[in-house]
């Protein structure tokens, strides 16, 4: 469970913030107020700025990158341009100075698709449908340019991500697996990494999608956030992220979305389960690691995400036989 402190935004580095605000003032964008926003599991920090405009106050979002993430700042400019050119709505870059560790972005509102989880699923499904329809645009981005942005999500990286889950969650919770079971997960990563890669957003989930206009009832229009990790990866990876990250569609909705994506049956369905199994296990490790660094607001997602992982592990050839034993071993973490 999380407490009230987990809902407080993480404060930015005061010196970095002061330098960014001074730079914006010199560029003719004086800042009236800066309000910290909730971020993600990254070390980036976000603030909503009130700017002094011509006769009216306007708002924008300031993204601050620590020194070790300046490369991600540069990549975000390239990935945003690629997505915009492909017809994917992303926040407009208003100003940038990656050497100073900041980017000023269009303010598209506060509520992500995840924040609208209490809305009726017929409304939410329109947004998910729009997101599914964006997948071919992302997969069709210029491969050569995407390849230069980030290392591919290949077998090695897929395995390393599960190793981090082992280190951050399974071992500390007393849930680690014998080598024979890890070998099945290794084979899953091997099969997943052997699929011909395509450009992937890499974190195409509900917390990185912003419903536009009137929210989920607006007809489903979406903008895509946090695209700096764009890279080559398994073809089903973004679809698996969409349907298995934080906001889980009901079974009947999931089936309709899989059919729309062309992944309802056969090898495409198998690839989807394989990608979703790896992705959800990886997410469990990310949430646990973030909690150990003092950010507990994602801790409540660990149990349902682990349950989701087990459901997919039952449907992949590499892990179906071991899924019952995994469920038994992980039962303590599945209890309320």
Buried (B, 14 or more C-beta within 10 A) or exposed (E): EBEEEBEEBBEBBEEBBEBBBEBBEEEEBBBEEBEBBBBBBBBBBBBBBBBBEEEEEBBBBBBBBBEEBBEBBBBBBBBBEBBBEBEBBBBBBBBBBBEBBBBBBEBBBEEBBBBBBEBEBEBBBBBBBBBBEBBEBBBEBEEEBBBEBBEBBBBEBBBEBBBBBBBBBBEEEEBBBEEEBBEBBBBBBEBBBEBEBBBBBBBBBBBBBBBBEEBBBBEBBBBBBBBBBBBBBBBBBBBBBBBBBBBBBEEEBBEBBBEBBBBBEEEBBBBBBBBBBBBBBBBBBBBBBBBEEEBBBBBBBBBBBBBBBBBBBBBBEBBEEBBEBBBEBBEEBEEE
